Structure formats: C-alpha cells, structure tokens
Amino acid sequence: MKRYILILSLLAVISAEGQVKKADSPWPLVQQQMRPWTRWWWMGNAVDEKNLASALSAYAAAGIGGVEITPIYGAKGFEDRYIDFLSPRWMSMLSFTVNKAKALGMGVDMNTGTGWPFGGPQITPQFAASKLVLQRYLIPKGESLKESITIKDEKQRKAGAVLQAVTAYAADGQVFSLFDKVDAKGQLQWTAPASDVEIYAIFSGRTLQQVKRAAPSGEGYTLDHLDKASVDVYLERFDQAFKGKSPGVRSFFNDSYEVYGANWTPTFLKAFKQLKGYDLSTHIRALTGKDSTSTEAGRLKSDYRETMSKLLLENFTQNWTSWAHRYKSLTKNQSHGSPGNLLDLYATVDIPETETFGSSHFDIPGVRRDSADIRNVDPDPVMSKFASSAAHTTGKTLVSSETFTWLTEHFKTSFSQAKPEAEQLFLSGINHIFYHGTTFSPAEIPFPGWLFYASTNMVPANSLWPQLKGMDDYFTRCQSLLQSGRSDNELLIYWPVYDAWSNPKGMDMPMKVHDVDVWLYPSEFYRQSLKLAGLGYSFDFASDHMLAGARAEKGLLVTSPKASPYQTLIIPAAKLMPLKTLEDILALARNGATVIFQQFPEDVPGLADLEKNRSAFKSLIAGLDLKSLSAGVKGTAYGSGQILLAKEIQKALAFKKLDGEKLTETGLKFIRRKLTNGKYYFLVNHTAKTIDEYIPLNSSSPLVTLLDPLSGDYGRAQTQTKEGKTWVKVHLQPGETFFLQTGSSPIIRKPWTYLAKPAETLVLDDHWDLHFTQGGPVLPADKHLDKLISWTKLNDSLATSFSGTGAYTRTFTMPRQLQGEYLLNLGKVDESAHVWINGKDAGIIWSIPFQARIGKFLRPGQNTIRIEVANLMANRIRYMDQKGIPWRNYHEINFVNINYKPFDASAWEPMPSGLLGPVKITGYH
C-alpha cells in the first residue's frame, strides 16, 4: 500500500488551486504569494464577520491570493457601523479576517495606520512632522535688536515651536552664533559690530499636516519620521492593541512617503554635527536661501540631505522593521517620495514596493488609450527598478507594486489595458502585483457598492468580475516563475545620488515618482540605463552604501550571500562622488572586479572636510595610469582586477566580451531568472508586429521548454545551435508573452506546437443569438444578430445602459477529418470573453489578441459555441448619473474623476460593448 501511495504521489501533486499538477509539469506549485493580492479599503471600518467572510470567499474564488487592509474614511449614513481603529472590536475583526483568509489559502497584510501617511491621535504636536521655521531681523551697525526673538506664527506657537539657533550675518562677511545670547524672554543681549547685520533665527516647528483619508480613531497629526522617539510613541499604540501577541499578518505596510514640507526634526542640528562634523546653524542663510545656482549652497544642501536620509533610514525604516519582526511579521514599504537614498530605504525592508500611477503608451494594436480617460503621467520602468534592485542586491525573494492606480478614468479600465502595464512591471523586476484596489462593501449596499476614489475597482460589483480569474491566473503563472530562483543581471550600475543632492534649489529633496524629470531624467545614469537596456543588458542599481558592503570574489561582484553576483560594475558619468565611495570602488577592482567608468567623477560632494577629501580624491584618480586598449576604451590592471574608461560604455563591455541579449534586436523585451540548473526568460512582445523567427540566447542549453503563462500550456521548443549559442524558435503576436526555460528539469518530452502554416479559416460573423445573463440596471431582451455589432448599437435603451454579461451562442460545422491545431480568434472584444465549445470550458479570453487554441474541444460535423462577454461598468454608471440615482456619498473626499474634479458620467458616450468580431476559427497543419 505504501508503495502504491508513493507511486501516486510521484504521478500527480494537487496544487493549492485544487488542480492536478503533472509530475513533469514545469509550472511550480502555486502558493498564496504567487497570486496577485489587493489593497483592501475598510471604509469607516464598517466591517462584520458575515460580510468579511463572504468578501474573502469571493476574492479567493477569483484567484486573489491576499488582502492588504487599509482603513479609511467611511460612507455617510452608516456611522453606527463604524469601528474605532485598533479598538478591541477592530482587533476582533482583524483576527477574524486573518483566520478566515488562512482557511481560504489567502494571506493578510496590514497598513500600520489608517489612510496615509502614518499618524493619528497618539501623535501630539511634540511628535508631529517637523519643519524649519525661519524669522529674519535687521540690526543697523552698533545697535541692538529691539523686538524679542519669539515665534510669530500663532499656529506654530500653539504647536510648541522651539527656538534652535540664532545666527548673525554682518555686511562685512563676519558670522556670529548668538543662540546663547537670547534670554528666556527672547531678548537678544548683543550689539551689532561696525556694520549692518541680518539675523536668522530658526525654530523647530510643525507642518501641522493631518493624516489623509483617515479612518475613525485614526485622525491626527502626521508622524515625525525622522525622530526615533516619535516613531516609538506612534508604534506604542499598536503594542497596546496587540497586547504582546502577533496579530498574524504576513507584513505591515507603509504607503509612499507623502509628508509634505517635513524638512526638519528637533534633533537635526545635533545629528548633522555628528555626521558631517561642522555646525549647520552657521550656514542657515545658505540653507534657506533662494540662490539656485550657488555651488557652495549645493554642497551645503548635499550634506543636509544626506543627514535627512540617515535619520529617515535609522529612526523610521530600520526602527519600524525591527518592531515588525518582533511580531513575527515582515515590512513592505514604498520608499519612493522619501527625502533619502531610495535604494538604501528600499533595501532595509523585507519587501520593497514600487507603484504605477497613470498609464503607458504601447504599440500593441487595439490597446485603448483615450486621452480623456487618462492622466498625463507615464509610469517609468526605470523608477520601478529602484525597488527591484534593492531586492536583487540583498537577495530578497519578493518585490511588489501598487498597481493600476488611476490607470484610466473610473469604470473604464479593461483587463486588456491592465495586462501590458503589469508586464512592464515584471520586466522591471517586480514579481508581486497588488491591485489598487478593492473596497470592502456589505452585500446589501446597492450597485456599485462602496468605492474608493482612486481605484480601478477590483470589486465583485464590477461587471468584469466574473472573468477576473482569467487575468489572475495569468499573473499567478507569471509570478510563480518570476519568484523562482534568483535574479540574473550581469551589470551593477552605481547611482550617483550626490549629483541630485547637490542641486542648490530648495531644501529637502523627496525622490517622488511624479518628479523624476527633476532628479532622475537629467542624469547620465538614466540615459545609460535606457541605452544598456535597449542593447539587451540586464542590470541593477547600487548605492554608495551597497558598494561599501560588496566584495569581489573570483572576478565577480557579490553584494549579498543571498544575491546573484554581477560580472561588472558600471559607473556612469557623475560630477560628484564621496571619497569613501571611490575608495570602495577601487578596492573592489583591486580584489578582482572589473569596473567601467564612463568618465571619472570631477570632485567630492559636500562641505565637510572638503579640501582634505578633494585632495585625496584627485590623488586617487591621478594615480590611475590608463592606456589605450581598443578604439574608445582606455584601461589598466588594478590589483587582480581591471579599471576601464569608455565614453560609450558598450564599447568597454564589448572589449570584455560581455554581450547583451541580441533578442532585443527583434523588438522583444525580456527579464531572466537564474535557476539551479538553467534559466527562465520572460519574453514580451509590446511591438506592433508579429515576431516569428529564431532568437539567440546568451546561453547554450540542450533543451528549452516554452511555457505559455496565458493558457498554462507548455512544450519543448524548436532550437538550433550557432556559434555556441542556443537559438529558439518563437512566434509572438503583438501583446503576447512566453517564458523560456533552459536546462529544463524535469525533461519535457511533449513538443510545442507552432502555428506556422494556416489552412482554411471558418468565419462566424452571422446568426448569433444573444442572451443577457447577469448585470443591470435591467436585463435586456434576447436578440438574434445577423451580424456582430456593439450591443449599444442595437436601438435598445436597456442594452445601451447595460453593464454585465451577454452570452452569444450559435452552431457551426467542422470538416469530417480534423487535423492539426485550431485557433479561435474573437477579433474585437469589449471587454472580456469566456468561451465554451460543445459544453466544455475553453477558457477566458481577456486580452489582446483575444485568441485561444481550441483543437481539443472540436469534433467533426456540428459544434456549438457559447461566448459570455462582459463589458465595463461605465454604461450603467452613465445611466445612474443621467437619472440622478445616488451612489456616492462619503466623508472627507467624496468621489472624484481622474482629474480630481467632481465625478459625473452623465455626459459620457456609451462604451462599445460585447462581441464585435470578426470571429474566426483557423486550422494549422
């Protein structure tokens, strides 16, 4: 009996989805973190066990692997259901959620707060986000200041603003520190010298920012993230609620840093002196000045911004992460927007998280991108690589993204629009999607239920929801492979953050997603990243701190014992580099690494020990005796390694015989993962052309498996060997993706069926019966269609206003002899389709090019086909606004459109809906 059970276990394994996984299948067993998760807004915390259980069950059935709880403001009229954040009743709801999710095979993350950013009633003004408040006074020569130096702003006075420094700048250039000459009443006991004097008095004030979109009992001041005592006070409220026990969440979440104007903390002067060695208070005029061209001011502000980065890293990010670990949970942080080194901040947490905001242009024919329905923002894949680089260089398994935020106007987001946006994230190294998002809504709330104002509405009330599992399964398959093994990037690129920090304009410098044109786009670092990606190179970014912790081993760069090593370190053109960083880079070369400089940095940043550091820096650069090695490349042996200098970095890479993946010459994009025995290539065709050819891989493998993440099908690919490289036959239409697995284990014997030679095509454009199955506001009557058109063009007002599912059915005849494979192409679909052939489920066809292989479902002679098409919510919302039917009534922000104006769909044109075709079945020999 034991032997019989063992044989059965070897033949098949039951996956977490309840599906049988064959023993030779290359697809990994699905785990909860491989599925997409969703941000889950609890409006007013008006939740209860019955509706929580129902909602979680619906999410699990749709293929969602977990929820990220973020409590926010509530719906009006339901105040009696509100639950105070972290109250015993709220903790009971959290515990119920964790247990119910676990029973469903799901996970739970929790925002360490409500709304954003962190703050709440426990944050008194003493611990609130801080800002520098400046007051200036003029004293004629030989005179004393008549007025007292006390805070003038009444709000700041009430918030407890504290005087921290008083500095006098004389017209003759003298500088006087006068803080100790101000008495308890604010009187300055000092007389100006023989020149006029300008007095700069700075106070540690408060931004007075409140938590945005706060939930009940989450209201209050925003936290001072730069101050450890403030962070500790903030987290103590959670300690009291948790009572020393882990709440059972997988990770605690922090949203993007949006603490506006927080450019100070009460301990800043002390921290600055400890880090940089000089007194910032004597430089207040330059720090707060408006000169946007001064090199000296830029150096000062570089030191100031470096100090702020250190405070945020140590007092908040490291502190919060250590706190979470005490509860056996992880941290998941969106570091972008922070006034600090993004790479170091991302790398400190367990799961770095980026975000997409707005929509991208893709050349894929048929992807809808209406100008009126999008924000003028393009998500940048390079920005996403800051989060993935932090994960890759530290060897972390997961790197996630808040995904589809304001992808389109409300109720107009299709799955086919979402797919390439997610794939762009995957190509950037992101391997876990979090939808933005899902709003908890009790079952009795009429359509469309409770909704969050910036969401793509991944909710059961969405008319596309019945077919969401098609997209979820695709993302799950992609993520199952992209979370396997390790990243496989050959280049490590230094990020010269000091060039950005030395910008003399302004004070603090939040590295925002929406300000990349200020701190990222102007840099050679950005331009070289794009160029190298286009040449087929794979890379990660490294900070100064990361290089300090790296080592050279057998000619490779090792950033962490858990990370894949890098073959080469790239230093793009940078004006400024710390002496310590240059020393670390040279030490890596000395110990065997190859370092390629686009050009040598010109100087050191900052004012601290400037002349001493500058002299040592220039001495190190001058000591590099470079000789011409090839056209455009200079270099020298350095210890057991090598230093190269090339204005065109690719020339130095060619000199080292480091080639990019030539497959990018076809227009394909890719990302690689390294396995114990082989690699994964994720191939994406975002071009307007079909790519049907052999493509080269930078590897030699006797066996390559082709995996289709859309269908789950797989098979052995056709390959050739040329000049020691493997060439793989691919056929990718615009919008399609495939994985290649080299060195496959187990061995896949089934060959992949290429659809190369089309035979006869059967066109099914007439004689369809249309029956509306679910949705509203009212189910339209059945239709017989002589030709396929949008159901909004049927001269039926009920159909024009309808959002839901319509089932198209008809019969068709196949030849007596079926040969080869058959491809069903639905043509234009608005917006997603679920197909049955002869009563058998042929799958959900939800993305461009809206096709699927159906040979196994066909039979000779008469066949039946049923196509259930789901359209967008837009037409029903349009109807409700035209009729004045109320559906939005929320506290705080109510409901806004994509331009943050009051939402009104009444003037919208109806969105095309249904199966538009042409529907074709094509045979392939």
Stockholm file with secondary structure:
# STOCKHOLM 1.0

chainA/1-925         MKRYILILSLLAVISAEGQVKKADSPWPLVQQQMRPWTRWWWMGNAVDEKNLASALSAYAAAGIGGVEITPIYGAKGFEDRYIDFLSPRWMSMLSFTVNKAKALGMGVDMNTGTGWPFGGPQITPQFAASKLVLQRYLIPKGESLKESITIKDEKQRKAGAVLQAVTAYAADGQVFSLFDKVDAKGQLQWTAPASDVEIYAIFSGRTLQQVKRAAPSGEGYTLDHLDKASVDVYLERFDQAFKGKSPGVRSFFNDSYEVYGANWTPTFLKAFKQLKGYDLSTHIRALTGKDSTSTEAGRLKSDYRETMSKLLLENFTQNWTSWAHRYKSLTKNQSHGSPGNLLDLYATVDIPETETFGSSHFDIPGVRRDSADIRNVDPDPVMSKFASSAAHTTGKTLVSSETFTWLTEHFKTSFSQAKPEAEQLFLSGINHIFYHGTTFSPAEIPFPGWLFYASTNMVPANSLWPQLKGMDDYFTRCQSLLQSGRSDNELLIYWPVYDAWSNPKGMDMPMKVHDVDVWLYPSEFYRQSLKLAGLGYSFDFASDHMLAGARAEKGLLVTSPKASPYQTLIIPAAKLMPLKTLEDILALARNGATVIFQQFPEDVPGLADLEKNRSAFKSLIAGLDLKSLSAGVKGTAYGSGQILLAKEIQKALAFKKLDGEKLTETGLKFIRRKLTNGKYYFLVNHTAKTIDEYIPLNSSSPLVTLLDPLSGDYGRAQTQTKEGKTWVKVHLQPGETFFLQTGSSPIIRKPWTYLAKPAETLVLDDHWDLHFTQGGPVLPADKHLDKLISWTKLNDSLATSFSGTGAYTRTFTMPRQLQGEYLLNLGKVDESAHVWINGKDAGIIWSIPFQARIGKFLRPGQNTIRIEVANLMANRIRYMDQKGIPWRNYHEINFVNINYKPFDASAWEPMPSGLLGPVKITGYH
#=GR chainA/1-925 SS CHHHHHHHHHHEEECTTSCEEETTCCSCCCCGGGSCEEEEEEETTCCCHHHHHHHHHHHHHTTCCEEEEEEECCBTTCGGGCCCTTSHHHHHHHHHHHHHHHHTTCEEEEESSSSBSSEETTCCGGGBCEEEEEEEEEECTTCBCCSCCCCCCHHHHHTTCEEEEEEEEETTSCEEECGGGBCTTSCBCCBCCSSCEEEEEEEEEECCCBCBTCCTTCCSEEBCTTCHHHHHHHHHHHHHHHTTSCCCCSEEEECCCCCTTCCBCTTHHHHHHHHHSSCGGGGHHHHHCCCSSCHHHHHHHHHHHHHHHHHIIIIIIIHHHHHHHHTTCEEEECCTTCSSCHHHHHHHSSEEEEEEESCCCCCCTTCCCCGGGSCSCCCCHHHHHHHHHHHHHHTCSCCEEEEEETSSSTTCCCHHHHHHHHHHHHHTTCCEEEEEEEECCCTTSCTTCSCCTTCCCCSTTSTTGGGHHHHHHHHHHHHHHHTSSEECCCEEEECCHHHHHTCCSSSCCCCCGGGHHHHTTTSHHHHHHHHHHHTTCCEEEECHHHHHHCEEETTEEESCTTSCCBSEEEECCCSBCCHHHHHHHHHHHHTTCEEEESSCCCBCCSSTTHHHHHHHHHHHHHTCCCEEEETTEEEEEETTEEEEECSSHHHHHHHTTCCCCGGGGGTCEEEEEEETTEEEEEEECCSSSCEEEEEEESSCCSCEEEECTTTCCEEECCEEEETTEEEEEEEECTTCEEEEEESCSSCCCSBCCCCCSEEEEEECCSCEEEEEEEEESSCCCCEEESSCCCGGGSSCHHHHTCEEEEEEEEEEEECSSCCSEEEEECBEEESEEEEEETTEEEEEECSTTCEEECGGGCCSEEEEEEEEEECCSHHHHHHHHHTTCCCCCBSSSCCBCTTSSBCCCTTCCCCCCEEEECCEEEEEC
#=GC SS_cons         CHHHHHHHHHHEEECTTSCEEETTCCSCCCCGGGSCEEEEEEETTCCCHHHHHHHHHHHHHTTCCEEEEEEECCBTTCGGGCCCTTSHHHHHHHHHHHHHHHHTTCEEEEESSSSBSSEETTCCGGGBCEEEEEEEEEECTTCBCCSCCCCCCHHHHHTTCEEEEEEEEETTSCEEECGGGBCTTSCBCCBCCSSCEEEEEEEEEECCCBCBTCCTTCCSEEBCTTCHHHHHHHHHHHHHHHTTSCCCCSEEEECCCCCTTCCBCTTHHHHHHHHHSSCGGGGHHHHHCCCSSCHHHHHHHHHHHHHHHHHIIIIIIIHHHHHHHHTTCEEEECCTTCSSCHHHHHHHSSEEEEEEESCCCCCCTTCCCCGGGSCSCCCCHHHHHHHHHHHHHHTCSCCEEEEEETSSSTTCCCHHHHHHHHHHHHHTTCCEEEEEEEECCCTTSCTTCSCCTTCCCCSTTSTTGGGHHHHHHHHHHHHHHHTSSEECCCEEEECCHHHHHTCCSSSCCCCCGGGHHHHTTTSHHHHHHHHHHHTTCCEEEECHHHHHHCEEETTEEESCTTSCCBSEEEECCCSBCCHHHHHHHHHHHHTTCEEEESSCCCBCCSSTTHHHHHHHHHHHHHTCCCEEEETTEEEEEETTEEEEECSSHHHHHHHTTCCCCGGGGGTCEEEEEEETTEEEEEEECCSSSCEEEEEEESSCCSCEEEECTTTCCEEECCEEEETTEEEEEEEECTTCEEEEEESCSSCCCSBCCCCCSEEEEEECCSCEEEEEEEEESSCCCCEEESSCCCGGGSSCHHHHTCEEEEEEEEEEEECSSCCSEEEEECBEEESEEEEEETTEEEEEECSTTCEEECGGGCCSEEEEEEEEEECCSHHHHHHHHHTTCCCCCBSSSCCBCTTSSBCCCTTCCCCCCEEEECCEEEEEC
//
